[in-house]
Amino acid sequence: MTGHVALDPVALDPGGTRGAALAAVRGAFARAGLDEPALDARILVAEAAGVRPGVLLAELERPLGADATARLAGFAARRLAHEPVWRILGEAEFWGLRFRLAPQTLVPRPDTETLVETALALAPGRAPRILDLGTGSGCILVALLAERRDASGIGLDRSEEACRTARENARANGVGDRAAFVVGDWTGALAPAPGFDLVVSNPPYIPEGDLPGLAREVRAHDPVRALDGGADGLDAYRAILARGRDLLAPGGVLAVEVGIGQAEPVSRLGETHGLVFLRLARDLAGIPRIVVFGR
C-alpha cells in the first residue's frame, strides 16, 4: 500500500476511490467551517480527477489515482487556507460561460447576472453599441455579446492585465471579433460624445472602512482596486455618472450594479448629473442591485 497524503485533519489514500476522496475532503471543509463544503469538495475532486462534477457523481467507485490524489491534496490545502475555489481553478462560470481569471480581476458573482438580465431587457432593438466600464474579466460584456449577436462593444479597465484577460475570454467565448478592450481610468480614455446605446458597470463599491471586515476569501484574494469604493463607497459612481449623458446615444441606457443600501444615493447622483432614473432591479435575494438611467 502506498503512503497517505496528508490533508489535515484527515488523509487521502492514493489507492482509494473518488467517492472516498470526496467524503474526506467534504468532511475536512465542513470541520474548517467553510461555507459550502459539499459543493467545494465536489468541484475540486472533479478537477483533480479531470472530469465534470456530474460525471464524478456517476463514477464514485472508480479509483482516484496517485497523481489525482496529489493534485487534490494541493487544492484542498489551498481551500483550507481560504483561497476561493475559482481562484484555485483559475477560471469561473458566469452566464453559462467560462472565464479565465487573473490576479487583477474579480471572481464573477451570481448577483452580477442581474445586471446582464436587466441590460438585455432594456437594450434597444437596433444593433447596440455597448460600453462596459471596469470590465475586469470581461464577463458582463462577453455575456451581453453572446446574447446579442448583432451587438459590438468596448470594455475599459485601468488594469492592462485585466484587459488582456478580458480579450482572451472574449475570443474563447466566440465574441472576440465584436469586442475591443481599452486601458483607461473610467471614462477618461474615451473620445468626447461616443454615443453608446448601452453602458454597464459593476464598479468598486465597498467603503474603504469596511474592507478589513470582508470575508477572508475576498479580502486576501480579490484585487483591492476592484473593491475599494472610497470613503463612502461611491467614488466610482461619481466618475461614471458625471459623464453619463455624454456617453449615451439618444434612447440609450446606463445600468450600474450597486451595493446594499446604495441604490438611493446612486440614483440621486445620477439625477444630479442630468440623468433620468428609469428603474431599479433586485437580485435573487430581493436586494436592490441595479440602478438604471436614461438621458
QUIRAVEN-V638570 format. One record per pair of residues at least 4 apart in sequence whose C-alpha atoms are under 8 Angstrom apart, sorted by the first residue. I is the first residue (numbers start at 1). J is the second residue. Records with the same first field share a line. If there is no record, write none. Layout:
I: J ; J
//
This chain:
1: 15
2: 13 ; 14 ; 15
3: 13 ; 14
4: 11 ; 12 ; 13 ; 14
5: 11 ; 12 ; 13 ; 14 ; 69 ; 70 ; 73
6: 10 ; 11 ; 12 ; 73
7: 11 ; 12 ; 28 ; 73 ; 76 ; 77
8: 28
9: 28
10: 24 ; 28
11: 24
12: 16 ; 21 ; 24 ; 69 ; 73
13: 21 ; 69
14: 64 ; 65 ; 66 ; 67 ; 69 ; 70
15: 63 ; 64 ; 65 ; 66
16: 20 ; 21 ; 63 ; 64 ; 65
17: 21 ; 60 ; 61 ; 62 ; 63 ; 64 ; 65
18: 22 ; 45 ; 49 ; 56 ; 59 ; 60 ; 61 ; 62 ; 63 ; 64
19: 23 ; 57 ; 60 ; 61 ; 62
20: 24 ; 60
21: 25 ; 45 ; 64
22: 26 ; 41 ; 42 ; 45
23: 27
24: 28
25: 29 ; 41 ; 76
26: 30 ; 37 ; 38 ; 40 ; 41 ; 42
27: 31 ; 37
28: 32
29: 33 ; 34 ; 37 ; 38 ; 41 ; 80
30: 34 ; 35 ; 36 ; 37 ; 38
32: 80
33: 37
34: 80
36: 40
37: 41
38: 42
39: 43
40: 44 ; 85
41: 45
42: 46 ; 53 ; 56
43: 47 ; 53 ; 85
44: 48 ; 72 ; 75 ; 76 ; 85
45: 49 ; 56 ; 72
46: 50 ; 51 ; 52 ; 53 ; 56
47: 51 ; 52 ; 53 ; 89
48: 68 ; 69 ; 71 ; 72
49: 64 ; 68
51: 55 ; 56
52: 56
53: 57
54: 58
55: 59
56: 60
64: 68 ; 69
65: 69
66: 70
67: 71
68: 72
69: 73
70: 74
71: 75
72: 76
73: 77
74: 78
75: 79 ; 88
76: 80
77: 81
78: 82 ; 83 ; 88
79: 83 ; 84 ; 85 ; 88
82: 216 ; 217
83: 87 ; 88 ; 217 ; 220 ; 221
84: 88 ; 217 ; 221
85: 89
86: 90 ; 91 ; 92 ; 107
87: 91 ; 101 ; 107 ; 221
90: 100 ; 101 ; 102
91: 98 ; 99 ; 100 ; 101
92: 98 ; 99 ; 100 ; 101 ; 107 ; 108
93: 97 ; 98 ; 99 ; 108
94: 98 ; 99 ; 108 ; 109 ; 110 ; 113 ; 139 ; 143
95: 113 ; 143
97: 143 ; 173
98: 169 ; 173
99: 137 ; 139 ; 169
100: 137 ; 165 ; 169
101: 105 ; 106 ; 107 ; 137 ; 165
102: 137 ; 161 ; 162 ; 165
103: 221 ; 222 ; 223
104: 136 ; 159 ; 161 ; 162 ; 222 ; 223 ; 226
105: 136 ; 137 ; 162 ; 222 ; 223 ; 226
106: 136 ; 137 ; 222 ; 223 ; 226
107: 222
108: 112 ; 137 ; 139
109: 113
110: 114
111: 115 ; 283 ; 284 ; 289
112: 116 ; 140 ; 202 ; 257
113: 117 ; 140
114: 118 ; 281 ; 282 ; 283 ; 289 ; 290
115: 119 ; 140 ; 200 ; 255 ; 256 ; 257 ; 289 ; 290
116: 120 ; 140 ; 143 ; 144
117: 121
118: 122 ; 255 ; 281 ; 290
119: 123 ; 144 ; 198 ; 200 ; 255
120: 144
122: 253
123: 128 ; 197 ; 198 ; 252 ; 253
124: 128 ; 197 ; 251 ; 252
127: 150 ; 151 ; 152
128: 150 ; 151 ; 152 ; 196 ; 197 ; 198
129: 151 ; 152 ; 153 ; 196 ; 197 ; 198
130: 141 ; 151 ; 152 ; 153 ; 154 ; 196 ; 197 ; 198 ; 199 ; 200
131: 141 ; 153 ; 154 ; 155 ; 156 ; 196 ; 198 ; 199 ; 200
132: 140 ; 141 ; 153 ; 154 ; 155 ; 156 ; 199 ; 200 ; 201
133: 155 ; 156 ; 157 ; 186 ; 187 ; 199 ; 200 ; 201 ; 202 ; 203
134: 155 ; 156 ; 157 ; 158 ; 186 ; 201 ; 202 ; 203
135: 139 ; 140 ; 141 ; 155 ; 156 ; 157 ; 162 ; 163 ; 166 ; 201 ; 202
136: 157 ; 159 ; 162 ; 163 ; 165 ; 166
137: 162 ; 163 ; 165 ; 166 ; 169
138: 142 ; 155 ; 163 ; 165 ; 166 ; 167 ; 169 ; 170
139: 143 ; 166 ; 169
140: 144
141: 145 ; 153 ; 154 ; 155
142: 146 ; 169 ; 170 ; 173 ; 175 ; 179
143: 147
144: 148
145: 149 ; 150 ; 151 ; 152 ; 153 ; 175 ; 178
146: 173 ; 174 ; 175
151: 178
152: 178 ; 179
153: 178 ; 179 ; 180
154: 179 ; 180 ; 181 ; 182
155: 163 ; 179 ; 180 ; 181 ; 182
156: 163 ; 181 ; 182 ; 183 ; 184 ; 185 ; 186
157: 162 ; 163 ; 181 ; 182 ; 183 ; 184 ; 185 ; 186
158: 162 ; 183 ; 184 ; 185 ; 186
159: 163 ; 183 ; 184
160: 164 ; 183
161: 165
162: 166
163: 167 ; 181 ; 182 ; 183
164: 168 ; 181
165: 169
166: 170 ; 181
167: 171 ; 176 ; 179 ; 180 ; 181
168: 172 ; 176
169: 173
170: 174 ; 175 ; 176 ; 179
171: 175 ; 176 ; 177
172: 176
175: 179
176: 180
182: 189
183: 189
184: 188 ; 189
185: 189
186: 236 ; 239 ; 240
187: 239 ; 240 ; 243
190: 194
192: 246
193: 246 ; 247 ; 248
194: 246 ; 247 ; 248 ; 249
195: 246 ; 247 ; 248 ; 249 ; 250
196: 247 ; 248 ; 249 ; 252
197: 248 ; 249 ; 250 ; 251 ; 252 ; 253
198: 248 ; 252 ; 253 ; 254 ; 255
199: 247 ; 248 ; 252 ; 253 ; 254 ; 255
200: 254 ; 255 ; 256
201: 255 ; 256 ; 257
202: 256 ; 257 ; 258
203: 226 ; 227 ; 229 ; 236 ; 237 ; 256 ; 257 ; 258
204: 225 ; 226 ; 227 ; 228 ; 229 ; 233 ; 236
205: 227 ; 228 ; 229 ; 230 ; 233 ; 234 ; 235 ; 236 ; 258 ; 259
206: 210 ; 211 ; 227 ; 228 ; 229 ; 230 ; 232 ; 233 ; 259
207: 211 ; 228 ; 229 ; 230 ; 231 ; 232 ; 233 ; 234
208: 228 ; 229 ; 230 ; 231 ; 232 ; 233
209: 231
210: 214
211: 219 ; 227 ; 228
212: 219
214: 218 ; 219
215: 219
216: 220 ; 221
217: 221 ; 222
218: 222
219: 224
222: 226 ; 227
223: 227
224: 228
228: 233
229: 233 ; 234 ; 235 ; 236
230: 234 ; 235
231: 235
234: 238 ; 266
235: 239
236: 240
237: 241 ; 266 ; 269
238: 242 ; 269
239: 243
240: 244
241: 245 ; 269 ; 270 ; 273 ; 275
242: 270 ; 273
243: 247 ; 273
244: 248 ; 254 ; 270 ; 273 ; 275
245: 273 ; 274 ; 275 ; 294 ; 295
248: 252 ; 253 ; 254 ; 294 ; 295
250: 295
251: 294 ; 295
252: 294 ; 295
253: 292 ; 293 ; 294 ; 295
254: 292 ; 293 ; 294
255: 290 ; 291 ; 292 ; 293
256: 290 ; 291 ; 292
257: 289 ; 290 ; 291
258: 262 ; 263 ; 266 ; 288 ; 289 ; 290 ; 291
259: 263 ; 289
260: 287 ; 288 ; 289
261: 288
262: 266
263: 267 ; 280 ; 288 ; 289 ; 290 ; 291
264: 268
265: 269
266: 270 ; 291
267: 271 ; 277 ; 291
268: 272
269: 273
270: 274 ; 275 ; 276 ; 277 ; 293
271: 275 ; 276 ; 277
274: 295
275: 293 ; 294 ; 295
276: 293 ; 294 ; 295
277: 291 ; 292 ; 293 ; 294
278: 291 ; 292 ; 293 ; 294
279: 291 ; 292 ; 293
280: 288 ; 289 ; 290 ; 291 ; 292
281: 288 ; 289 ; 290 ; 291
282: 286 ; 287 ; 288 ; 289 ; 290
283: 287 ; 288 ; 289
//
